[in-house]
Each structure stands twice: as structure tokens, then as C-alpha cells.
Amino acid sequence: MKRLFLTGLNLFIIAWANAQFIPVLLRYDNIETYTWAGAWFSASNSGYYTNASVSPSASAATFGVGSSTSATEQNWYVLPNITGLDPTRSHVFKFRLASYRFTSLNSTRGVDAADYMEVRLSTNGGVSYTPEIRVTGFSNAYWNYNTNATIIKTSNGINSIYSPSAGGDRTLTGDGYSTIELTIPAGITQLAVDLYFRANSAGEEWWIDNIELYKLEPDAILPIELISFGGEQGNNGIQLNWMTSQELNSSHFIVERSVNALDWDSIASINASGNHSGSIYDAVDARPFMGTNYYRLRQYDIDGAFTLSEVIAVYYKLDNVEAYVYQQNSTVYLKNCEVFNRFKLFDASGKIVKEQNLIEGNQFEVNDLSSGLYYLNLISEDAVSTIIKVRIIN
């Protein structure tokens, strides 16, 4: 069985070069679910883990297992050949990439120039593969999925190399590449991809998630014209509503929510009218986050083509209570948090560093934590939650 998750170990960017085209999702491998069943060539230095992910709750990862002299330094994530592609359309291969350090937090860990991942493309049934994109490390660099650094390339048979400009945490520097897009021009009828990786030491890791293949279709086939989309706080959560002026072969809407306008979760599916001159729709987010919630619509037609709406922001406040925190010496105090009964504290990489029931007291010690930015997730009994940025100084 492919997916074995080992415990213990979200910006939809497709920068279409021509706005006349929209993406139609053909195949995907989200690790948890998939229609394109990728798999590791070797299990000795790889697997499927829940430490980090784009779509909940797992990623595929490969990592170094030696001390710069490991005999196991390489691996391939193999995406099998797909046939029957439309030769009149261009296609886009897209996935998410990160380099974490879960296997070792030693200061010298992270990917170096000799550590790299490579996108290798085959259009002849896997007979031969051509490297198109290489991402290398640099002087113990590392980064997570939540970066804005994107590689966008059109396939040309030349291996283009991308690298951070320095070492350390590259999450916020613009060169920790977490979104990779390769456009394959029209003319192909089949496609296979190998993602090739090298890493030779603990703490040198490559993580991948949300692998997708799209076909680019002319936007003349768009089934829905959306003329409004809005939301506001109501008695039962956040009330969302939208209106269309025309629909042709429309299938359904997926309502998606985010707390940072980067990582999205589906919270509702609403059937569309199909063929209609215009319709009004509504949905309720019964468990919004306290603070700002971001929403968008994913609009599908009956053939599987979809478009994304604009993003709207709706502020949610529970019982006129505004939670906040402050630090004195090595203690963090929580105020106006009576509605919450537990919390989780995450570091900048998304790792949980503390978890506690608030019944134990509205404070916690941080003398065991390094100075820096953390994220405090407060959670109530009915799963309403809020996320507060906490800067800890020690």
C-alpha cells in the first residue's frame, strides 16, 4: 500500500503567461489522495510524514541518513506515464517544495550546494528523461512551504538552476522556492515525470506535496459569470453569499477559507444551477477563526474545469472579546481568553512547541524556547479558534 504515514517524524499560484487561458486539472497527487499515483523509488531514505504538509495532513519526504559520507544519497519520486493528452493544448506541471530539518536541528544542518532536487520530464513514455529545473541548497539553507518564492519556466530541454543566495532560514527571503511550475508547450500526447533528489546527512531534507497536472483551455468556455461575492458575521458564524449573471453547464462551487490568504481549506460544497440566466447562493462558515478570515470560491463546470473567484476578507469577533498576550520575564500571560479552553504554540516552521489546557492557568513558561516569532492558536470547546502572533524574547 502506497501511503504509510509515520507520526513523529497553503497561495494557489499559476502565473499563466496568457490570460486567455484557464487551468483544467487533469491529474493530482496530494499524497493523502491521488489520481496520479506517484511513489518513492527507494524506501530506505524516504516516506510519507505528517510533520508538515500543504493539504492535510501529509507530505512525501526524502532525507540524508549519514554524515556526509552516506551510501544512500539519492532517491526518485516517480510519477508514471500519462497517455491521451490533448496535443493542441499546453500543459502545466506544478508542485510544492520545502526543505525542513526535522531529522536534525544542529546549526550546521540544512541543504548545501551539493544537495538538490531536479524535475526530469519524459514525453516518450519514460524511454528518456530531460532535466528541466534544478533547485539546490546553499550553505545550510532551509525553508518551509509558506514562502512566496516561485519558479515559473516553459520547458525547453535546458536544465535551469535555482539556488538560495545564502544559508539559514530562507522562508521570508524570496529565494526559498516553494512553488514550482513547468509549462509544457502544445504537441505532447503523453507525459511522465521523475523528481530526483540528493541529500547525504541528517537534517538535509526535501519535502513535496500537492503535485498537479493541468491542461490550459481557452477562457471562452468559462461556465459562470460571477457578479458579486461577499460575507459578514451572523448569529451562527460568517454568512457568505454570491450572485451569478449567467451559467452554462455549471456543476458546483467549493467554498474555501484561509487565515493567511496563502493556505486554503475547503469548508462547503454548493450545487450550481447548471444552465441558468443567473442565480443567488449562500453558505455559512459555522466555525470561523477569530480575527480575519479569507474566503474564495472554486467554480466548477460539468467537465471538471474550474476558476477561482476574487478573495474576500471577513472579520469575526466572538462575544466582543479580544484575546491578547504579553510576556514578563520568562512567562507569557493570556488575557481575555475565558472563551478558550486550550492552546497550541507553533514555531515559525509550523512545529508545535507547546500544547496546554487553559484550565491549568492562563499563563505558560517560555524559558526553554529560543527568542523569535511564534504563533499561538487558541481553541474553544466548539472548535472556534484564533491565531495570535507572539514574539518571545529570552
Buried (B, 14 or more C-beta within 10 A) or exposed (E): EEBEBEEEBBBBEBEBEEEEBBBBBBBBBBBBEBEBEBBBBEEEBBBBBBBBBBBEEBBBBBBBBBEEEBEBBBBBBBBEBBEEBBEEBBBBBBBBBBBBBBBBEEEEBBBBEEBBBBBBBBBEEBEEBBBBBBBBBBBBBBBBBBBBBBBBBEBEEEEBEBBBEEBBBBBBBEBBBBBBBBBBEEEBEBBBBBBBBBBBBBBBBBBBBBBBBBBBBEBEEBBBEBEEBEBEBEEEBBBBBBBBEBBBBBBBBBBBBBBEBBBBEEBBEBEBBBEBEEBEBEBBBBBBBBBBBBBBBBBBBBEEBBBBBEBBEBEBEBEEBEBEBEBEEBEBBBEEBEBBBBBBBBBBBBBEBBEBEBEEEBBBEBEEBEEEEBBBBBBBEEEBBBBBEBEBEE
